[in-house]
C-alpha cells in the first residue's frame, strides 16, 4: 500500500509541474464555488516548484479524522466542561500547550493546520472569504490523500475555509454554519466511509466575539459541541471504524476578551489531542505546533511527507524519539 501511494504521489507531482497541464476537477458536494484565481493578497515566499518527499512507514491507521473547534482554549475544556473530550483524552496523547501561528486568526491558522506550512509559504494572510485570492499555496494534506486514492471530506462552518484546499482535492466539501448540522453531516459521511475527514465547528468563536472568551455563552457552545463529539464517536463505533481511525482534535486559535489574533498566550495556545492506532496515551512533553497536524496525519496514513513542510509528525505520541524542526516555530511574517 505504501509503495502504491508513493508512486501515485510522485506521478501527481510530475503532472502538476508539467507546463500547460491542467488537472480535471472532481465533482464535489459543495455549497460554494470559488474562481480558479491563484493571486494571493500578499507577496508570498513560495515553496519550491517540485516538492520532494521523505519515506514513511506502513500505515498506522486506515483513516484520519481531524476536528477543529474554532477558538477553543485548552482551559475551556475543563471549564465548559467538555466531558466526552476529557474522557477521550484519557486514552490519547495530548498537549494543552500547543501553539498556533501568527497571525492567530481562523483562515491563516487552518491553512497551516492542513498544509503543514507556515504562512510565509502558504501565503494566506487574509481572514475573510475572498474568492479572487484563490487558494493556499503548496501541496497540502488533502492533495496528498486524494492523490493516493483516499476519499476526502471537508465539512466546515465558515465559507472562507474553502480557500485552503482546491475543489479537485475533496470528494465532498460542504459549508454549513450550524454546528449540529456539521455533526449530522459528519455522521452520514462516516457511514459512507472515508480516508481523510476534516470537521470545523464555528460556534465557540462566534460566541467569544459576541459575549467574550471563557464566558458563560461560549462555555455553553462548547458543551453542546462536546455532545456532538459523542455522536461522532458513537457513529465511528457503530460503523466498526473506531479502532482503525486516528482522531486529531485541536483548534485554530484561542482568544481573550472579545478578540484574538495577537501573540498573547491566550490567543496562541491551543489544545492538540491525538487518539487511535499506535498512540501512547499521556501528556506530551515535546513542542507541538498546528503545522504538525498535517504531518502527523500523513505519517499515520503512510503517505509521503513533503520535505518543504514546516510541520513534523508528533512522533512522541507514538512512543518514538522526537525529531528537531527548522525553524523551531513559524516566524512572524506580518
C-alpha positions in Angstrom: 0.0 0.0 0.0 2.8 2.4 0.9 4.6 1.9 -2.4 1.4 2.4 -4.4 0.6 5.6 -2.5 4.1 6.9 -3.0 4.1 6.1 -6.8 0.7 7.9 -7.1 2.0 10.9 -5.3 5.2 11.1 -7.4 3.1 10.8 -10.6 0.9 13.6 -9.4 3.9 15.9 -8.9 5.2 15.2 -12.3 1.8 16.0 -13.9 1.3 19.1 -11.7 4.7 20.5 -12.6 4.4 19.9 -16.3 3.9 23.2 -18.2 0.4 23.7 -19.6 -1.0 20.7 -17.8 -4.3 21.1 -16.0 -5.9 18.6 -13.6 -9.5 17.6 -14.1 -11.6 18.7 -11.1 -13.5 16.0 -9.3 -17.1 17.0 -8.8 -17.5 17.9 -5.1 -20.7 18.1 -3.0 -20.3 21.7 -2.1 -22.4 24.7 -1.2 -20.0 27.2 -2.8 -17.7 27.6 -5.8 -14.5 29.6 -6.0 -12.9 31.0 -9.1 -9.6 29.5 -10.1 -7.6 32.6 -9.5 -4.4 32.0 -7.6 -3.4 35.6 -6.9 -2.6 35.9 -3.2 -3.3 39.1 -1.3 0.4 39.4 -0.4 3.7 38.6 -2.0 4.4 35.0 -0.8 7.6 33.2 -0.1 6.6 30.2 -2.3 7.6 26.6 -1.7 9.9 25.0 -4.2 8.3 24.2 -7.5 8.7 20.4 -7.1 8.1 19.0 -3.7 10.5 16.3 -2.5 9.2 13.7 -0.1 10.6 11.6 2.7 9.5 7.9 3.1 7.0 6.9 5.7 6.4 3.5 7.4 3.4 1.3 6.7 0.2 3.0 7.6 -0.7 3.1 11.3 -4.4 3.9 10.6 -6.8 3.3 7.7 -8.3 6.8 8.0 -7.8 10.1 9.8 -10.5 12.4 11.3 -9.4 15.9 12.2 -11.8 18.0 14.3 -11.2 21.8 14.8 -13.2 23.7 17.5 -12.8 27.3 16.4 -11.4 29.5 19.2 -11.1 26.7 21.8 -8.6 27.5 24.5 -7.2 24.5 26.4 -8.6 25.8 29.7 -12.1 25.8 28.3 -12.2 22.0 28.1 -12.4 21.7 31.8 -14.4 24.8 32.5 -17.2 24.1 30.0 -16.9 21.2 30.8 -16.4 19.0 27.7 -16.8 15.6 29.3 -16.6 13.5 26.2 -13.4 15.2 25.1 -12.0 14.8 28.6 -12.8 11.1 28.6 -11.2 10.7 25.2 -8.0 12.5 26.5 -7.5 9.7 29.0 -6.9 7.3 26.0 -5.0 9.9 24.0 -1.6 11.6 23.7 -2.2 15.3 24.2 -0.7 18.8 24.7 -2.5 21.6 26.4 0.3 23.9 25.4 0.4 23.5 21.6 0.8 26.7 19.6 -0.9 28.2 16.6 0.8 30.5 14.1 1.0 34.3 13.8 -1.4 35.8 12.9 -3.6 33.8 15.3 -6.7 34.1 13.1 -9.0 31.5 11.6 -8.1 31.2 7.9 -4.3 31.5 8.1 -4.3 29.1 11.1 -6.4 26.5 9.4 -4.3 26.8 6.3 -1.2 26.0 8.3 -3.0 23.2 10.1 -4.0 21.4 6.9 -1.0 22.3 4.7 1.8 21.7 7.2 3.3 25.1 6.1 4.0 28.4 7.8 2.1 31.4 6.5 5.2 32.6 4.6 4.9 29.5 2.3 1.1 29.0 2.0 0.6 32.8 1.6 -2.8 33.0 3.3 -2.7 36.2 5.3 -6.3 37.3 4.8 -9.1 36.2 7.1 -12.2 36.7 5.1 -13.8 34.8 2.2 -12.1 36.5 -0.8 -12.5 34.2 -3.8 -10.3 36.3 -6.1 -7.3 35.5 -3.8 -7.5 31.8 -4.9 -6.2 29.0 -2.7 -3.4 28.4 -0.3 -0.1 27.7 -2.0 1.8 24.4 -1.6 0.9 20.8 -1.5 -1.5 20.2 1.4 -2.6 17.1 3.2 -5.8 16.8 1.2 -4.0 16.9 -2.1 -1.7 14.1 -1.0 -4.5 12.0 0.4 -6.8 12.4 -2.6 -3.9 11.7 -5.0 -3.3 8.4 -3.1 -6.9 7.4 -3.7 -8.4 8.2 -0.3 -11.9 9.5 -0.1 -11.6 13.1 1.3 -14.3 15.0 3.1 -14.4 18.6 4.5 -17.4 19.8 6.4 -16.9 23.4 7.6 -18.8 26.1 9.5 -17.1 29.0 7.7 -17.2 29.5 4.0 -13.7 31.0 3.8 -12.1 27.6 4.6 -12.9 26.7 1.0 -9.8 28.7 0.1 -7.4 26.2 1.9 -7.9 23.2 -0.4 -8.7 23.2 -4.1 -12.0 21.6 -5.1 -10.4 18.8 -7.0 -8.7 17.5 -3.8 -12.0 17.0 -2.0 -14.6 14.4 -2.9 -17.0 16.1 -0.5 -16.9 19.7 0.6 -19.9 21.1 2.5 -20.3 24.5 4.1 -23.0 24.8 6.8 -22.9 27.3 9.6 -24.8 25.4 12.3 -22.6 23.1 14.5 -25.3 20.4 14.8 -25.7 20.3 11.0 -21.9 19.8 10.7 -22.2 16.9 13.1 -25.2 15.4 11.4 -23.4 15.5 8.0 -20.3 14.0 9.6 -22.2 11.0 10.8 -23.7 10.5 7.4 -20.2 10.6 5.8 -18.8 8.3 8.4 -21.4 5.7 7.4 -20.3 6.0 3.8 -16.6 5.6 4.7 -13.7 8.0 4.3 -10.0 8.1 4.2 -9.5 11.7 5.4 -12.2 13.9 7.0 -11.9 17.4 8.4 -14.7 18.9 10.6 -14.9 22.5 11.7 -17.2 23.8 14.4 -17.5 27.6 14.4 -20.0 28.5 17.2 -17.4 28.9 20.1 -15.6 31.5 18.1 -18.8 33.4 17.3 -19.8 33.3 21.0 -16.4 34.6 22.0 -16.6 37.6 19.7 -20.1 38.4 20.8 -20.0 37.7 24.6 -16.3 37.2 25.4 -13.8 34.4 25.7 -14.3 31.9 28.5 -17.7 33.4 29.3 -20.9 31.5 30.0 -22.3 31.6 26.5 -19.1 30.4 25.0 -18.9 27.6 27.5 -22.4 26.6 26.6 -21.5 26.3 23.0 -18.5 24.1 23.7 -20.7 21.9 25.9 -23.0 21.5 23.0 -20.1 20.7 20.7 -19.0 18.1 23.2 -22.3 16.3 22.9 -21.9 16.3 19.1 -18.4 14.8 19.6 -20.2 12.0 21.5 -22.4 11.4 18.5 -19.5 11.3 16.1 -17.6 8.9 18.2 -20.7 6.7 18.6 -21.0 6.7 14.8 -17.4 5.5 14.4 -18.1 2.7 16.9 -21.4 1.7 15.2 -19.7 1.6 11.8 -16.8 -0.5 13.1 -14.3 2.2 12.2 -13.2 3.5 15.5 -10.3 1.1 16.1 -8.7 1.8 12.8 -9.2 5.6 12.8 -6.7 8.2 14.0 -8.5 11.2 15.6 -6.9 14.6 16.0 -8.8 17.2 17.9 -7.5 20.7 18.1 -8.3 24.4 17.5 -7.1 27.2 15.2 -6.5 29.8 18.0 -7.7 30.8 21.4 -8.9 34.3 22.4 -9.1 37.0 25.1 -11.9 39.4 26.0 -13.8 39.5 22.7 -10.9 39.1 20.2 -7.8 37.1 19.1 -5.1 37.5 16.5 -2.3 38.7 18.8 0.8 37.0 20.2 -0.7 36.8 23.7 -0.6 33.2 25.2 -4.4 33.3 25.4 -4.6 33.7 21.6 -1.7 31.4 20.7 -2.2 28.4 22.9 -4.4 25.6 21.6 -5.2 22.0 22.6 -3.8 19.2 20.5 -5.2 15.7 21.1 -4.5 12.5 19.2 -6.2 9.2 19.7 -6.2 5.9 17.8 -3.9 3.2 16.4 -0.3 3.3 17.7 -0.9 6.2 20.1 0.7 6.0 23.6 -1.7 7.8 26.0 -0.4 10.6 28.2 0.7 14.2 28.1 3.2 15.2 25.5 6.4 16.9 26.5 7.6 17.9 23.1 6.7 21.2 21.4 3.6 20.9 19.2 2.6 23.4 16.6 -0.5 23.5 14.4 1.5 22.6 11.3 2.2 19.3 12.9 -1.4 18.2 12.4 -1.0 17.7 8.7 2.4 15.9 9.2 1.0 13.6 11.9 -2.0 12.7 9.7 0.1 12.0 6.7 2.6 9.9 8.8 -0.3 7.8 10.3 -1.7 7.1 6.9 1.6 6.0 5.5 1.6 8.9 3.0 4.6 10.9 1.8 5.9 13.8 3.9 6.9 16.8 1.7 10.3 18.0 3.0 9.1 21.6 2.4 6.5 21.2 5.1 7.4 23.1 8.3 5.3 20.7 10.4 6.7 17.4 11.6 4.9 14.3 12.9 4.4 14.3 16.6 6.5 11.1 17.0 6.3 11.2 20.7 2.6 10.4 20.5 3.6 7.0 19.0 6.3 6.3 21.5 9.1 7.4 19.1 12.0 9.8 19.6 11.2 13.4 18.6 12.8 15.0 15.6 14.2 18.5 15.5 12.4 21.1 13.4 13.7 24.0 11.4 12.6 26.6 12.2 11.6 25.8 15.8 8.3 27.6 15.2 6.7 29.6 12.4 8.3 33.1 12.3 6.2 36.2 12.4 5.8 37.4 8.9 3.1 40.1 9.3 
